[in-house]
């Protein structure tokens, strides 16, 4: 899945979620559904950043997970 450059550096959780959704839906290389692929990429980034992630950045990315569920209708 090809991601928009700098998507995880965004400060707006809604923008992160919309970008991940668009990337997942347009990808022809994903093996799972668009929602699962987008959420996997977000979780992968959070897990790989680990302790190097500031509390503020982690908070933004956790909000992006909630927003991603919302934009995919998985409330």
Residue, then its C-alpha position, 0 to 999 in steps of 0.5 A: x500500500x502506497x501512503x501519502x508522504x508525511x501522513x503520520x506527521x500530520x497534526x489532524x487525526x481526521x486528515x490522517x484517517x482520510x489519507x489512510x482510507x484513500x490509500x487503502x481503497x486505491x491500493x491494488x496490492x493489499x491482501x485484506x480489506x481496505x479498513x483492515x489494511x489502513x488500521x494495520x498501517x497505523x498500528x504498525x507505525x505506532x508499534x514501530x515508533x515505540x518509546x520514541x513517540x511523544x505523548x502528544x504524537x501518540x494521542x494524535x495517532x490514537x485519535x486517528x484510529x477512532x476517526x478511521x473507524x468512523x470514516x469506515x463506518x465501524x463505530 
